[in-house]
Amino acid sequence: MAELKNEADPANPQRHAYPAELAAFVLERLPSEAPRPTLSVLAALLSTAYQASLLREEGRAVTFRMCHQPADPAASEPAAAAAPLRVRLEVPRPYHEQELRRISPAARLSTTLVGVSGARPDELQIWGLVHVGASREADGVGNALADALVVSVTAPGCVLVEWSGRVIGRLTGGVLTGRVPDVFASAWLPAACTEPQHAWLVAAVGPAESHLPLRALARRIDQQFVSRLVASVRQSGHGGTVVLLPHALTESVVRARRPIALKYPFVADPARSSYRTLAQRLLGALELDASGLPWTWERYRQTTDPSIRALDGAFVGLARGIADLAAVDGVVLLSKRFEVMGFGGEIVGDLPDVRFVMRALDLEGERTERESTEAVGTRHRSVYRLTAAVPQALSFVSSQDGSVRLVAQKGGVVTYWDQLEASIERL
C-alpha cells in the first residue's frame, strides 16, 4: 500500500500540516462502515490531543491513547475474557489538554485508553478509562472497539488515528501520512530476524510431519516477540537501539568486544535464555491440548485458555524488560534465538564509512531511493556502519520522537525501512 502524505514540492519549502488538516484527511479516508464524527468534533478531538502532546507530566512526555465513543453502562462488565473493561468516572471531566496531561499516566499506550464522548465540540468530555488487557491489546482495540475511532499520542506533535486496527491517518513532524506498510508482513523479515529451526524446538515438538503446525506457530511467535519488543522500545519514549545477530556470531562478538563492545554483558546462564524457556513451556502447554485441532496462529490468538494466555503475557513482560535495557545509552544485543547478550553496547572498530543508504519504498525492498547519511545522528550512522560490516545484522533504531527505523543489508546494500507506527496494533 502506498504511503499517503503531503509531499513537498522540490521547488518550494514543505508546508506543515496541523490537526484540522489531519481531521479532514481522516474523514476522506474512513471506510463507509466506520463511525464518522463531524469535522468540527474530530478537529476538536485532534487539536486538544495535539496540544496535550506538547506538554510534560512530571518531566515525562505526555503519551496516551483515547477512544471516541459514548460511555455505555451495559458495557461496564466485559462479556468475555478478552473484552475491554470500561471504568466510568462518577463525574466526567472536561476534555482539555491539561486534563489529558494529568490522566495520561493512567492510560498506558499498550493497555488503556481514555474514554471521550460528545457529539459537538462544546460537549466533549472524558467519561472514564477503557482497559484492554496486558497481552490481548490488539484484539481488544481492533474488535471490541470497532465502533470507535482510536487516537494515539506517541510523542510531541505525533498523533495517530486508527479504526478497527487500521491506521487511517497520522500527523508526525508536520507531515500527514496514511498507513505505512508494515515490514513485519514482508516475506523476507521472518527468516532474517529469527532462527526458528533450533535444536531445542525440534526436540520439543518432534521432527514428524504431524508437528509441522506447531513449528510454524513457533515461527509466528518468534516474529510477534520481535514486534512486541520494538513496540515497547518505541512506547518508552526514550529511544534506543536493538541489534540481532546470528547466535553463532554473538558469542564471538561478546568475547572480542568487536564490533560491539558491551558495557554490561550478561552471564551465560538460564536467565539469559528466558525466551527459550518460555517458548518450551508454551509449546508443552499446546501439546497437552486434547481437542485434536491444529494450533494455527488464529487459534492461538483467540484462545482463552488461562495457562496459554498467562504464558503469552509472560512474553509481553519479557519484551518490556528487554526494552527497558534500551534506556541505557548504547546497543542492546540479542542473538536471533533471543538470548539477551547484554546492553550498553558501543559500536567500535575499523568499520566501513557509509555515506549513502537506500530507503525502502516497499515491504520487500525492491523499490528504493538513495539517501545521504548526513541528515541523521550518530546513533543511526553507527548502525549503518555496523550493518555494512556485518551483513547478517538486523537493527531497530528508535528515536525519541517515536519513529523507528529497521536497518538491514538488502542485495549487499545498507537499506532501511521506516516503521512510524512500529506495530502499536500488534503489541
C-alpha positions in Angstrom: 0.0 0.0 0.0 1.5 3.3 -1.0 2.2 5.9 1.7 0.0 8.9 1.6 1.4 12.2 2.7 1.6 15.9 1.9 4.7 15.6 -0.2 7.0 18.6 -0.5 7.3 20.3 -3.8 11.0 20.2 -4.7 10.8 23.9 -5.8 9.2 25.1 -2.6 9.6 24.5 1.2 7.2 22.0 2.6 4.1 23.4 4.3 3.5 21.9 7.7 0.1 20.3 8.4 -1.9 20.7 11.6 -4.7 18.8 13.5 -7.6 20.4 11.5 -6.0 19.1 8.3 -5.5 15.7 9.9 -9.2 15.6 10.7 -10.1 16.3 7.1 -7.5 13.8 5.9 -9.0 11.1 8.1 -12.7 11.7 7.2 -11.8 11.5 3.5 -10.3 8.0 4.1 -12.6 6.4 6.6 -14.5 3.4 5.2 -18.2 3.9 4.9 -18.9 1.4 7.8 -16.7 3.3 10.3 -18.0 5.8 12.9 -18.0 9.3 11.4 -17.9 12.3 13.7 -18.4 15.7 12.3 -15.4 17.6 11.0 -15.7 20.1 13.9 -15.8 17.3 16.5 -12.9 15.4 15.1 -10.8 18.6 14.6 -11.5 19.5 18.3 -10.5 16.0 19.4 -7.3 16.0 17.5 -6.4 19.6 18.3 -6.7 19.1 22.0 -4.7 15.8 21.8 -2.0 17.6 19.8 -1.7 20.4 22.4 -1.5 17.8 25.2 1.4 16.1 23.3 3.4 19.3 23.7 3.1 19.2 27.5 5.1 17.3 30.1 3.8 15.5 33.2 6.4 15.4 36.0 9.2 15.6 33.5 7.8 12.9 31.2 6.5 13.3 27.7 2.7 13.1 27.6 1.6 9.9 25.7 -1.8 8.2 25.7 -4.5 6.5 23.6 -8.1 7.5 23.6 -11.3 6.3 22.0 -14.3 8.5 21.0 -17.5 6.7 21.9 -20.3 7.1 24.4 -19.9 5.7 27.9 -22.1 2.6 27.7 -23.3 1.4 31.2 -24.1 -2.0 29.7 -20.5 -2.5 28.7 -19.0 -1.9 32.1 -18.7 -5.6 32.7 -16.7 -7.5 30.0 -18.7 -10.1 28.2 -15.6 -12.2 27.6 -12.1 -12.6 29.0 -10.6 -10.6 26.1 -13.3 -7.8 26.1 -12.3 -4.3 27.2 -13.2 -3.3 30.7 -14.8 0.2 30.8 -14.5 2.1 34.1 -16.7 5.2 34.3 -15.9 8.3 36.3 -18.6 9.3 38.7 -18.2 12.9 37.5 -16.9 13.3 33.8 -14.0 15.6 33.4 -13.8 18.3 30.7 -11.9 17.3 27.6 -9.0 19.7 27.8 -5.2 19.3 27.2 -4.4 19.8 30.9 -6.9 17.0 31.9 -5.3 14.8 29.3 -1.9 15.6 30.8 -3.0 14.7 34.3 -4.8 11.5 33.3 -2.1 10.3 30.8 0.0 8.3 33.4 -3.1 6.1 33.9 -3.6 5.5 30.2 -0.5 3.4 29.2 -0.3 3.2 25.4 -0.3 -0.6 25.3 -3.1 -1.3 27.8 -5.5 1.5 28.5 -7.5 4.2 26.6 -9.1 7.4 27.8 -12.8 7.3 27.0 -14.1 10.5 25.4 -17.7 11.3 24.3 -19.6 14.2 22.8 -21.4 14.9 19.5 -20.4 18.6 19.5 -17.1 20.3 20.2 -18.5 22.0 23.3 -19.9 18.7 24.6 -16.6 16.7 24.6 -15.8 15.2 28.0 -13.7 12.4 29.5 -16.0 9.8 30.9 -13.5 7.2 32.1 -10.9 4.6 31.1 -11.1 1.5 28.8 -8.7 -1.2 29.8 -7.9 -3.7 27.1 -5.5 -6.0 28.9 -1.8 -6.8 29.1 -1.5 -9.4 26.2 -4.6 -9.1 24.1 -4.4 -5.3 23.4 -4.6 -5.6 19.7 -7.7 -7.9 19.7 -9.4 -5.7 22.3 -9.0 -2.4 20.3 -9.4 -4.0 16.9 -12.5 -6.0 17.6 -14.4 -4.8 20.7 -13.8 -1.1 19.9 -14.8 -1.4 16.2 -17.5 1.3 16.9 -14.9 3.9 18.0 -12.1 5.9 16.5 -8.9 5.5 18.4 -6.4 8.4 18.7 -2.9 7.7 19.9 -0.4 10.4 21.0 3.0 8.8 20.9 5.4 11.7 21.1 5.4 15.5 20.9 3.4 16.5 17.8 2.8 12.9 16.8 -0.9 12.0 16.6 -2.2 8.7 15.0 -5.9 7.9 14.2 -7.0 4.3 13.9 -10.2 2.4 13.3 -10.6 -1.3 13.8 -6.9 -1.8 13.9 -6.2 0.1 10.7 -4.2 3.3 10.6 -6.3 5.9 8.9 -4.1 9.0 9.3 -1.1 10.3 11.1 0.5 13.7 11.8 4.2 13.5 12.5 6.6 16.3 12.3 4.0 18.4 10.5 3.6 15.8 7.8 0.3 13.9 7.0 0.6 10.3 6.1 -1.8 7.3 5.8 -0.9 3.8 6.7 2.8 2.9 6.4 3.3 -0.6 5.0 4.2 -2.9 7.9 7.5 -4.5 7.2 6.6 -7.3 9.7 4.3 -8.5 7.0 7.1 -8.9 4.4 8.3 -12.2 3.1 12.0 -11.6 4.0 11.9 -10.4 7.6 10.7 -13.5 9.5 13.7 -15.5 8.2 16.1 -12.6 8.8 15.2 -11.9 12.4 14.8 -15.4 13.8 16.4 -18.9 13.8 13.2 -20.9 14.1 14.6 -24.4 13.5 16.6 -24.5 16.7 17.7 -28.0 18.1 15.6 -27.3 21.2 12.5 -26.7 19.0 12.8 -29.9 17.1 13.4 -31.7 20.4 10.4 -30.1 22.0 7.8 -30.8 19.3 9.5 -33.6 17.3 10.6 -33.8 13.7 7.5 -35.6 12.5 5.2 -34.1 9.8 2.4 -34.0 12.3 4.3 -31.4 14.3 4.8 -29.0 11.4 1.8 -26.8 12.6 3.5 -26.3 16.0 6.8 -25.4 14.3 5.0 -23.0 12.0 3.3 -21.4 15.1 6.7 -21.2 16.8 8.0 -19.1 13.9 5.0 -16.7 14.2 5.5 -16.4 18.0 9.2 -15.5 17.3 8.1 -12.8 14.9 5.5 -11.5 17.3 8.1 -11.2 20.0 10.3 -9.0 17.8 7.3 -6.9 17.0 6.4 -6.5 20.7 10.0 -5.7 21.6 10.2 -2.9 19.0 6.8 -1.5 20.1 7.9 -1.5 23.7 11.1 0.4 22.9 9.1 2.9 20.9 6.5 3.4 23.5 9.1 4.0 26.2 9.7 7.5 24.7 13.5 7.4 25.3 14.6 5.9 22.1 17.1 3.0 21.8 18.9 0.5 19.5 18.3 -3.3 19.4 20.7 -5.4 17.3 20.1 -9.0 16.4 22.9 -11.2 15.2 23.1 -14.9 14.4 23.5 -17.0 17.6 26.9 -18.4 16.4 28.2 -14.9 15.9 27.1 -13.3 19.2 29.4 -15.3 21.4 32.5 -14.3 19.4 31.3 -10.6 19.3 31.0 -10.6 23.1 34.4 -12.1 23.6 36.2 -10.0 21.1 34.3 -6.8 22.0 34.2 -6.1 18.3 32.3 -4.7 16.5 30.0 -4.2 19.6 31.7 -3.6 23.0 29.1 -4.4 25.7 29.4 -2.3 28.8 27.0 -4.7 30.6 27.4 -8.2 29.2 25.3 -11.0 30.9 26.4 -14.3 32.3 25.6 -17.3 30.1 23.1 -18.8 32.5 19.4 -19.8 32.1 18.2 -16.3 32.8 19.8 -15.1 29.6 17.8 -17.7 27.7 14.4 -16.8 29.2 12.8 -16.6 25.8 13.7 -20.2 25.1 12.4 -21.4 28.5 9.0 -19.6 27.9 8.8 -21.0 24.4 9.4 -24.5 25.6 6.7 -24.2 28.3 4.2 -22.7 25.8 4.8 -25.5 23.2 4.4 -28.0 26.0 1.1 -26.5 27.1 -0.1 -26.5 23.5 0.7 -30.2 23.1 -1.4 -31.0 26.2 -4.5 -29.8 24.3 -6.8 -32.8 23.8 -9.1 -31.3 21.2 -7.1 -32.7 18.2 -7.4 -29.4 16.4 -4.2 -28.0 14.9 -2.7 -25.0 16.6 -2.9 -22.3 13.9 -1.9 -18.7 14.5 -5.5 -17.6 14.6 -6.5 -20.2 17.1 -3.6 -19.3 19.3 -4.5 -15.6 19.2 -8.2 -16.3 20.0 -7.7 -18.9 22.7 -9.0 -18.1 26.2 -7.1 -21.0 27.9 -5.7 -19.3 31.1 -2.4 -21.2 31.1 -1.6 -20.2 27.5 -2.8 -16.6 28.0 -0.5 -16.4 31.1 2.5 -17.6 29.1 1.6 -15.2 26.3 1.6 -12.4 28.9 5.0 -13.6 30.1 6.3 -12.9 26.6 4.9 -9.4 26.8 6.7 -8.9 30.1 10.0 -10.2 28.7 9.7 -7.9 25.7 9.1 -4.9 28.0 12.0 -5.9 30.3 14.4 -6.0 27.3 13.1 -2.7 26.1 13.9 -1.1 29.4 17.6 -2.0 28.8 17.5 0.2 25.7 17.0 3.2 28.0 20.7 3.0 28.8 22.9 4.6 26.2 24.2 2.1 23.7 23.1 -1.1 21.9 21.0 -4.0 23.3 22.5 -7.1 21.7 20.3 -10.2 21.2 21.0 -13.4 19.4 18.5 -14.5 16.8 17.4 -17.1 19.3 16.5 -14.1 21.5 19.2 -14.7 24.1 20.0 -11.3 25.7 23.7 -11.0 25.5 24.0 -7.6 27.2 23.3 -3.9 26.9 25.1 -0.5 26.8 27.0 -1.6 23.8 29.2 0.7 21.8 29.7 0.1 18.1 33.5 0.2 17.6 36.3 -0.8 15.3 37.5 -0.1 11.8 34.1 -0.2 10.1 33.2 0.9 6.6 32.3 4.6 6.2 28.7 4.7 4.9 27.9 7.9 3.2 24.7 6.8 1.5 22.0 4.3 2.3 18.9 3.1 0.5 15.4 3.9 1.8 13.0 1.1 1.0 9.8 2.2 -0.7 8.0 -1.2 -0.4 7.9 -4.2 2.0 10.5 -6.3 0.2 13.0 -3.5 -0.5 12.6 -4.0 -4.3 12.0 -0.3 -4.8 14.4 2.1 -3.1 15.7 5.6 -3.2 19.3 6.8 -2.3 19.8 9.0 0.7 22.8 10.7 2.3 23.6 9.8 5.9 24.5 13.4 6.8 20.9 14.2 7.9 20.9 11.6 10.7 22.6 11.4 14.1 25.4 9.3 15.5 23.1 6.5 16.6 21.8 5.9 13.1 25.2 6.3 11.4 26.9 3.8 13.7 24.2 1.3 13.0 24.7 1.8 9.2 28.4 1.2 9.6 27.7 -2.0 11.6 25.3 -3.2 9.0 27.8 -2.6 6.2 30.4 -4.7 8.1 28.1 -7.5 9.3 25.7 -8.5 6.6 23.7 -10.7 9.0 22.9 -7.9 11.4 19.4 -6.7 11.8 18.8 -3.5 13.8 15.9 -1.5 15.1 16.7 2.1 15.9 14.1 4.1 17.8 14.2 7.9 18.2 12.7 9.9 21.0 10.1 11.3 18.6 8.6 7.8 18.3 9.9 7.0 14.8 11.5 3.5 14.3 13.9 2.5 11.6 14.7 -1.1 10.6 18.2 -1.4 9.2 19.5 -4.4 7.2 21.5 -5.3 4.2 19.4 -5.9 1.1 21.2 -7.0 -2.0 24.6 -6.1 -0.4 23.5 -2.5 0.3 22.6 -1.0 3.6 18.8 -0.4 3.5 16.3 1.0 5.9 12.5 0.8 6.4 10.6 3.4 8.2 8.2 1.9 10.8 6.5 5.0 12.1 3.7 3.2 14.0 6.1 0.4 14.9 3.3 -2.1 15.4 1.1 -0.3 18.0 -1.7 -2.6 17.0 0.4 -5.7 17.2 1.7 -5.2 20.8 
